[in-house]
Amino acid sequence: MALSLLIAIIVSILAWSHFRRRRRNLPPGPYPFPIIGNILQLGRNPHKSLTHLSKTYGPLMSLKLGSIHTVVVSSPDSARLVLQEHDQAFSGRTIPAAAEAHGFDEISIGLIPVGERWRKLRKLCKEQMFSARRLDGGAGVRREKVGRLVDYLRECSARGRAVDLGQAAFVTSFNLLSATFFSVDLIEFESDATQQLKETIEGVTKILGTPNVADFFPILKRLDPQRIKKRSEFYFGRLLGVLGGIIDGRMESRSMETKNDLLAALLHLMDGSEYDLTYKDVQHLFLDLFVGGSDSTQCTVEWAMTELLANPEKMSNAKNELRSVIGEKNQVEESDISRLPYLQALIKETLRLHIPGPFLVPRQAVREVEIGGYVIPQHSQIFVNAWAIGRDSSIWPNPTSFEPKRFLNNNMGFKGQDFEFIPFGSGEKNVPRFASGR
């Protein structure tokens, strides 16, 4: 009797779910189980599992992840609808519990709602942090950091020592940012402090991407059943402590400082009212930049070298192009980049095949909206599966093959205007990026 009643209840729930979905004309998707929804269908690699499901249900697919209605976007056309045509309707962010550590969700430009505060911070990024004048002024710093990397690689080669390319790329990109922001190198190629800082940044990115049952069932956030919030507090706290120490030191010696770096500019702006800039704003802006810039650079360099070692012909093509352009020079100058189309194509192909984050930062529908003939309810969570788009065989022939030449005859860039290739996202809500950190 009890079993029959249970079966009847389950069937009723499934029938109601089916009726409700059809009535509201939601995008198609697999039927959710009671309570847990489609969580089990995410598997160990959600980006791969959802790519597989999209082949059955289409490029706009509905899921129920616990209590959260989710729409998965898996094609360039659908991504364009969400990120460009209806950008404002999908300008909200789904905030994971891990991002609430130290108030990060209330301060980070990538997470706060679109409004006056967000517009001021975005204006600050465009006019002060990523202006052409500041980027041009950092050319010497970039040249120096690349030169130090080349010297380090030569030294290791002369001594017959193996090189951890990931760590070398991390140190170079991190010091490039720190020298630009603070006029100082914070880490060395080989030191315990370097390893600790690298582990901290990797901890932040990993914890933000870890599936958390409290995100599927917000009622559990206070309990923190997987201790993700606790671990997040640790990693965020350690990195914010490093940044806070640098900012505090500069504030104490401002009267004697003559540096003209980004930190000096931001401290000066804190004294004014144009941007309403606070100490925490500055601290979290730097956190955003260091985590996004150094981690993605390390990942891309490691994968690029892995692919080149596995594809000797591509390695030979890259070497030949470099020899023909730079000749006997010790290193590539920024002015050489425009004459290195194969190298540019190689980086793009690496990002297509091994995108640093398989999903773009999740968005949220701030109002009900109709796209592609389907209704997306208000508060729906939006996943853009950039990994699936980058491996779509209808766009990219032989999508799992490493073929830099596919980028030689097109003008696809990194700014999110070509929705077949969006490794860094797109749309107004997309966070501006420091060019050299990319």
C-alpha positions in Angstrom: 0.0 0.0 0.0 2.7 2.4 1.0 4.7 1.6 -2.1 1.7 2.1 -4.3 1.1 5.5 -2.7 4.7 6.5 -3.2 4.6 5.5 -6.9 1.4 7.5 -7.3 2.9 10.6 -5.7 6.0 10.4 -8.0 3.9 9.9 -11.1 1.8 12.9 -10.1 4.8 15.1 -9.6 6.3 14.1 -12.9 3.0 14.7 -14.7 2.6 18.1 -13.0 6.1 19.0 -14.0 5.4 17.9 -17.6 2.2 19.9 -17.7 3.8 23.0 -16.1 6.7 22.9 -18.6 4.4 22.6 -21.6 2.0 25.3 -20.3 4.9 27.8 -19.9 6.7 26.8 -23.1 10.0 26.3 -21.4 13.0 25.1 -23.5 13.0 21.3 -23.8 15.0 19.2 -21.4 15.2 15.9 -19.5 12.5 15.3 -17.0 13.6 16.2 -13.5 13.5 13.8 -10.6 11.5 14.9 -7.5 13.5 17.2 -5.2 16.9 16.7 -6.7 15.8 17.5 -10.3 18.5 16.8 -12.9 21.5 17.0 -10.6 22.6 13.4 -11.1 22.7 14.0 -14.9 25.6 16.6 -14.4 28.0 13.7 -13.8 31.7 14.2 -13.0 32.3 16.5 -16.0 29.2 18.7 -16.2 30.3 20.5 -19.4 30.6 17.2 -21.2 27.4 15.8 -19.8 25.4 18.9 -20.8 27.0 18.9 -24.2 25.8 15.3 -24.7 22.3 16.2 -23.5 22.1 19.2 -25.8 22.4 16.9 -28.8 19.1 15.5 -27.7 17.3 18.5 -26.4 18.8 21.3 -28.4 21.0 24.4 -27.9 18.5 25.9 -25.4 17.8 23.3 -22.7 15.9 23.4 -19.4 17.2 21.7 -16.3 16.1 21.7 -12.7 19.1 21.7 -10.5 17.6 21.1 -7.0 15.3 24.1 -6.6 17.0 26.2 -9.3 15.6 26.4 -12.8 18.5 26.5 -15.2 18.8 27.1 -18.9 21.9 25.7 -20.7 23.1 27.5 -23.9 25.1 25.4 -26.3 25.3 27.2 -29.6 26.6 30.5 -31.1 23.1 31.6 -32.1 21.6 30.9 -28.7 24.6 32.6 -27.0 24.1 35.7 -29.2 20.5 35.9 -28.1 21.4 35.7 -24.4 24.7 37.7 -24.4 23.9 40.4 -27.0 20.3 40.8 -28.0 18.8 40.2 -24.6 21.9 41.2 -22.6 20.0 43.5 -20.2 17.4 40.8 -19.4 20.1 38.4 -18.5 22.4 40.9 -16.7 21.9 39.3 -13.3 24.4 36.9 -11.7 23.8 33.6 -9.9 25.9 34.0 -6.7 27.5 30.7 -5.5 27.9 30.4 -1.8 31.7 30.3 -2.3 31.6 33.8 -3.7 30.0 35.2 -0.5 33.3 34.9 1.3 34.5 38.2 2.7 31.7 40.0 1.0 33.2 39.3 -2.5 29.7 39.0 -4.1 28.8 42.5 -2.8 31.9 44.2 -4.1 33.3 42.4 -7.2 32.4 44.2 -10.4 31.7 40.8 -12.0 29.0 39.9 -9.5 27.2 43.0 -8.3 23.9 43.9 -10.0 23.8 46.4 -12.9 23.1 49.8 -11.4 24.8 53.0 -10.4 27.5 51.3 -8.4 28.3 48.9 -11.2 28.4 51.6 -13.8 30.9 53.7 -11.7 33.2 50.7 -11.3 33.0 49.9 -15.0 33.8 53.5 -15.9 36.7 53.3 -13.5 38.0 50.2 -15.3 37.7 51.7 -18.8 39.1 55.2 -18.0 41.7 54.4 -15.4 42.7 50.7 -15.3 42.5 49.7 -19.0 43.0 52.9 -20.8 45.2 53.0 -23.9 47.5 55.4 -22.1 48.1 53.0 -19.2 48.5 50.0 -21.4 51.0 51.8 -23.6 52.8 53.0 -20.6 53.3 49.4 -19.4 55.1 48.2 -22.5 58.5 48.5 -20.9 57.3 46.4 -17.9 56.0 43.7 -20.2 59.2 43.6 -22.1 61.2 43.3 -18.9 59.1 40.4 -17.6 59.3 38.4 -20.8 63.0 39.0 -20.8 63.3 37.6 -17.3 61.3 34.5 -18.4 63.7 34.0 -21.3 66.7 34.3 -19.1 65.2 31.8 -16.6 64.5 29.3 -19.3 68.1 29.7 -20.7 69.5 29.2 -17.3 67.5 26.0 -16.7 68.6 24.7 -20.1 72.2 25.4 -19.4 72.0 23.5 -16.2 70.0 20.6 -17.7 67.1 21.3 -15.3 63.5 20.6 -16.1 61.1 23.6 -16.2 57.6 23.7 -14.8 56.1 25.8 -17.6 52.9 26.3 -15.7 54.7 27.8 -12.7 57.0 29.9 -15.0 54.0 31.3 -16.8 52.3 32.0 -13.5 55.3 33.9 -12.1 55.7 35.9 -15.3 52.0 36.9 -15.6 51.7 37.5 -11.8 54.8 39.8 -11.7 53.7 41.5 -14.8 50.5 42.5 -13.1 52.1 43.3 -9.8 54.8 45.5 -11.4 52.1 47.3 -13.3 49.8 47.7 -10.3 52.4 48.1 -7.5 55.8 48.8 -9.2 57.2 45.6 -7.5 57.7 41.9 -8.2 55.9 39.9 -5.6 57.2 36.4 -6.3 60.3 34.6 -7.8 60.5 31.6 -10.2 61.4 29.2 -7.4 60.4 29.9 -3.8 58.1 28.6 -1.1 56.2 32.0 -1.2 55.6 31.5 -4.9 54.2 28.1 -4.4 51.9 29.2 -1.6 50.5 32.1 -3.6 50.0 29.9 -6.6 48.1 27.4 -4.5 46.0 30.2 -3.0 44.9 31.5 -6.4 44.3 28.0 -7.7 42.3 27.4 -4.5 40.1 30.5 -5.2 39.3 29.4 -8.8 38.8 25.8 -7.9 36.4 26.5 -5.0 34.4 28.9 -7.1 33.9 26.1 -9.7 33.2 23.3 -7.3 29.5 22.0 -7.5 27.9 22.8 -4.2 24.7 21.3 -2.9 24.0 24.6 -1.1 23.8 26.3 -4.4 21.2 23.9 -5.6 19.2 24.2 -2.4 19.8 27.7 -1.0 18.1 26.7 2.3 21.3 24.8 3.1 23.6 27.7 2.7 23.8 28.4 6.5 24.7 24.7 7.1 27.5 24.7 4.5 27.3 20.9 4.3 30.4 20.5 2.0 32.4 23.1 4.0 32.9 25.0 0.7 32.1 28.4 2.2 34.6 27.7 5.0 37.4 26.8 2.6 36.5 29.8 0.4 36.8 32.1 3.4 40.4 30.7 3.9 41.6 31.2 0.4 40.0 34.6 -0.2 41.2 35.7 3.2 44.8 34.8 2.5 44.8 36.5 -0.9 43.0 39.6 0.4 45.6 39.7 3.3 48.4 39.9 0.8 46.8 42.6 -1.2 45.7 44.5 1.9 49.3 44.5 3.2 50.5 46.1 0.0 47.8 48.7 0.0 48.3 49.5 3.7 52.0 49.9 3.2 51.5 52.3 0.4 49.0 54.4 2.3 51.4 54.7 5.2 54.1 56.1 3.0 52.0 58.1 0.5 53.6 61.4 1.4 57.0 60.1 0.4 56.0 58.0 -2.6 56.6 59.2 -6.2 55.4 56.1 -8.0 53.0 56.5 -10.8 51.4 53.1 -10.9 47.8 51.9 -10.8 47.7 51.7 -7.0 48.8 55.3 -6.7 46.1 56.4 -9.1 43.4 54.5 -7.3 44.5 55.8 -3.9 44.3 59.3 -5.3 40.8 58.6 -6.6 39.7 57.4 -3.2 40.2 60.9 -2.0 37.6 62.2 -4.6 33.9 61.5 -5.1 33.8 60.8 -8.9 33.8 57.0 -8.4 32.9 56.7 -4.7 35.9 54.4 -4.4 36.5 52.6 -1.1 39.4 50.6 0.4 37.5 47.4 -0.2 36.7 48.3 -3.8 40.4 48.7 -4.5 41.3 45.5 -2.7 38.7 43.4 -4.5 39.4 45.0 -7.9 43.0 43.7 -7.6 41.8 40.3 -6.4 39.6 40.1 -9.6 42.6 41.0 -11.8 45.1 38.7 -10.2 42.9 35.7 -10.2 41.6 36.1 -13.7 44.9 37.2 -15.3 47.4 34.8 -13.8 45.4 31.6 -13.6 44.1 31.8 -17.2 47.5 32.6 -18.6 49.1 29.7 -16.8 46.4 27.3 -18.1 46.7 28.5 -21.7 50.5 28.3 -21.8 50.5 24.8 -20.4 48.0 23.5 -22.9 49.7 25.3 -25.8 53.0 23.6 -25.1 51.3 20.3 -24.5 49.7 20.5 -28.0 52.9 21.6 -29.7 54.8 18.8 -28.2 52.1 16.4 -29.4 52.1 18.0 -32.8 55.7 18.4 -34.0 54.6 19.8 -37.4 52.8 22.7 -35.6 55.8 23.3 -33.4 58.0 23.5 -36.6 55.5 26.0 -38.2 55.6 28.2 -35.1 59.5 28.1 -34.9 59.8 28.9 -38.6 57.5 31.9 -38.4 59.4 33.2 -35.4 62.8 32.9 -37.1 61.5 34.7 -40.2 60.1 37.6 -38.2 62.5 38.2 -35.2 65.7 36.9 -36.8 68.5 37.0 -34.3 66.7 39.0 -31.7 66.5 37.4 -28.2 62.8 37.8 -27.8 59.5 38.8 -29.5 58.6 42.5 -29.2 55.0 43.6 -29.0 55.4 45.3 -32.4 56.2 41.9 -33.9 52.9 40.4 -32.9 51.0 41.7 -35.9 53.5 39.9 -38.2 53.1 36.5 -36.4 49.7 35.3 -37.6 50.5 31.7 -37.0 51.4 32.4 -33.3 48.2 34.3 -32.9 46.2 31.5 -34.5 48.0 29.0 -32.2 46.9 30.8 -29.1 43.3 31.1 -30.3 43.2 27.4 -31.2 44.5 26.6 -27.7 41.7 28.6 -26.1 39.1 27.0 -28.4 40.1 23.5 -27.5 41.1 24.1 -23.9 39.1 27.0 -22.7 40.1 28.0 -19.1 36.5 27.9 -17.9 34.1 25.5 -19.7 31.2 27.6 -18.6 31.0 31.4 -18.7 30.2 33.1 -15.4 26.5 32.1 -14.8 23.9 34.7 -15.5 20.4 35.2 -14.1 17.3 36.4 -15.8 16.2 39.6 -14.1 12.8 39.4 -15.7 10.8 36.9 -17.8 11.9 36.9 -21.4 11.1 35.1 -24.6 14.0 33.9 -26.8 14.0 31.4 -29.7 10.3 30.8 -29.2 10.7 29.7 -25.6 9.9 31.5 -22.3 12.8 31.9 -19.8 11.3 32.6 -16.3 12.5 35.4 -14.1 15.4 34.2 -11.8 16.4 31.4 -14.1 20.1 30.5 -14.0 21.8 30.7 -17.3 24.8 28.5 -18.2 26.6 29.3 -21.4 28.6 26.1 -22.3 31.5 27.7 -24.1 33.3 24.3 -24.1 30.5 22.9 -26.2 30.5 25.8 -28.6 34.2 25.5 -29.1 33.9 21.8 -30.0 30.7 22.0 -32.2 31.4 20.0 -35.4 28.9 22.1 -37.3 31.2 25.1 -36.8 34.6 23.5 -36.4 35.6 20.6 -38.7 37.4 17.9 -36.8 36.7 19.8 -33.6 39.0 17.7 -31.3 42.0 18.2 -33.5 44.5 20.9 -32.8 44.6 22.9 -36.0 45.8 26.5 -35.6 45.4 27.1 -39.4 41.6 27.2 -38.9 42.1 30.8 -37.5 44.4 32.0 -40.2 41.7 33.0 -42.6 39.2 34.7 -40.2 39.2 37.7 -38.0 37.8 36.2 -34.9 39.1 38.1 -31.8 38.9 37.8 -28.0 36.4 40.6 -27.4 33.3 38.4 -27.5 31.9 39.7 -30.8 32.2 36.3 -32.6 29.9 33.9 -30.7 31.6 30.9 -32.2 34.6 31.8 -30.1 34.0 33.4 -26.7 36.7 32.2 -24.3 36.4 35.4 -22.2 32.6 35.9 -22.5 30.7 38.7 -24.1 28.1 41.4 -23.5 28.0 44.6 -21.4 28.1 42.6 -18.2 31.3 40.9 -19.2 34.2 42.0 -17.0 36.8 44.2 -18.7 40.2 42.5 -18.7 43.7 43.7 -18.4 45.1 43.1 -21.9 48.5 41.7 -20.8 46.9 39.5 -18.2 45.0 37.7 -20.9 
